[in-house]
Amino acid sequence: MDGFGSDFSSGAGSGKMDTGTIMEQVKVQIAVANAQELLQRMTDKCFKKCIGKPGGTLDNSEQKCIAMCMDRYMDAWNTVSRTYNSRLQKERARM
C-alpha cells in the first residue's frame, strides 16, 4: 500500500478529511486486502491440488485442473459470501 499515508494527508482546505471519506477509504483498502488474500489462498490450494511436478509450462490436464479448481473455489466463496451477507442483514433488521 504505497499511497496509504498520502491518501489521508490531503484534506479539503483545512488539512482534515471528514470521517465519512476516511471510512470509505478504509473500506476500499480492506476490500483490496480481502481480494488479495482470496487470490493467494486460491492460488496456493489449486497449485497444490493440480501441479504434480512444477516445470516451465503447464500441460493440458494441469491447465484444466487449475481452471476448474479456481471456478469451484470462486463459486464456493461467492456462496459463502452471499449467505454471510444475508445473515448479517437479517440480524441487523432484528435490532
C-alpha positions as CSV (number, residue, x, y, z in Angstrom):
1,M,0.0,0.0,0.0
2,D,2.4,2.6,-1.2
3,G,0.0,5.5,-1.2
4,F,-1.6,4.8,2.2
5,G,-0.1,7.8,4.0
6,S,-0.7,10.2,1.1
7,D,-4.4,9.3,0.9
8,F,-5.0,10.8,4.3
9,S,-2.7,13.8,4.1
10,S,-4.6,15.8,1.6
11,G,-7.7,17.4,3.1
12,A,-10.5,19.7,1.9
13,G,-8.7,23.0,2.5
14,S,-8.3,22.8,6.3
15,G,-6.0,19.7,6.2
16,K,-8.7,17.5,7.7
17,M,-10.8,14.9,5.9
18,D,-14.3,14.1,7.1
19,T,-14.9,10.8,8.8
20,G,-17.1,9.5,6.0
21,T,-14.3,9.9,3.5
22,I,-11.8,8.2,5.7
23,M,-14.2,5.3,6.4
24,E,-14.8,4.8,2.7
25,Q,-11.0,4.8,2.0
26,V,-10.6,2.2,4.8
27,K,-13.4,0.1,3.4
28,V,-11.8,0.1,0.0
29,Q,-8.4,-0.8,1.4
30,I,-10.0,-3.7,3.4
31,A,-11.8,-4.9,0.2
32,V,-8.5,-4.9,-1.7
33,A,-6.7,-6.8,1.1
34,N,-9.5,-9.3,1.2
35,A,-9.3,-9.8,-2.6
36,Q,-5.6,-10.3,-2.4
37,E,-6.0,-12.8,0.3
38,L,-8.6,-14.7,-1.7
39,L,-6.4,-14.8,-4.7
40,Q,-3.4,-16.0,-2.7
41,R,-5.4,-18.8,-1.0
42,M,-7.0,-19.9,-4.2
43,T,-3.6,-19.9,-6.0
44,D,-2.0,-22.0,-3.2
45,K,-4.8,-24.5,-2.9
46,C,-5.2,-25.0,-6.6
47,F,-1.4,-25.2,-7.2
48,K,-1.1,-27.9,-4.5
49,K,-4.0,-29.8,-6.0
50,C,-3.2,-29.6,-9.7
51,I,0.6,-29.3,-10.1
52,G,2.5,-32.5,-9.5
53,K,5.9,-31.5,-10.8
54,P,6.4,-27.8,-11.3
55,G,8.1,-27.0,-14.6
56,G,8.4,-24.3,-17.3
57,T,4.9,-24.9,-18.7
58,L,1.6,-26.4,-17.7
59,D,0.3,-29.4,-19.7
60,N,-3.4,-29.6,-20.8
61,S,-4.6,-31.6,-17.8
62,E,-2.9,-29.1,-15.3
63,Q,-4.4,-26.2,-17.1
64,K,-7.9,-27.7,-17.0
65,C,-7.4,-28.7,-13.3
66,I,-6.3,-25.1,-12.4
67,A,-9.3,-23.6,-14.3
68,M,-11.8,-25.9,-12.7
69,C,-10.3,-25.6,-9.3
70,M,-10.4,-21.8,-9.5
71,D,-14.0,-21.8,-10.8
72,R,-15.1,-24.1,-7.9
73,Y,-13.2,-22.0,-5.4
74,M,-14.8,-18.8,-6.6
75,D,-18.3,-20.4,-6.7
76,A,-17.8,-21.6,-3.1
77,W,-16.5,-18.2,-2.0
78,N,-19.5,-16.4,-3.6
79,T,-22.0,-18.8,-2.0
80,V,-20.5,-18.3,1.5
81,S,-20.3,-14.5,1.0
82,R,-23.9,-14.3,-0.1
83,T,-25.1,-16.4,2.8
84,Y,-23.0,-14.4,5.3
85,N,-24.3,-11.1,4.0
86,S,-27.8,-12.3,4.1
87,R,-27.5,-13.4,7.7
88,L,-25.9,-10.1,8.6
89,Q,-28.8,-8.2,7.0
90,K,-31.3,-10.4,8.9
91,E,-29.5,-9.8,12.2
92,R,-29.4,-6.0,11.6
93,A,-33.1,-6.0,10.7
94,R,-33.9,-7.6,14.1
95,M,-32.1,-4.9,16.1
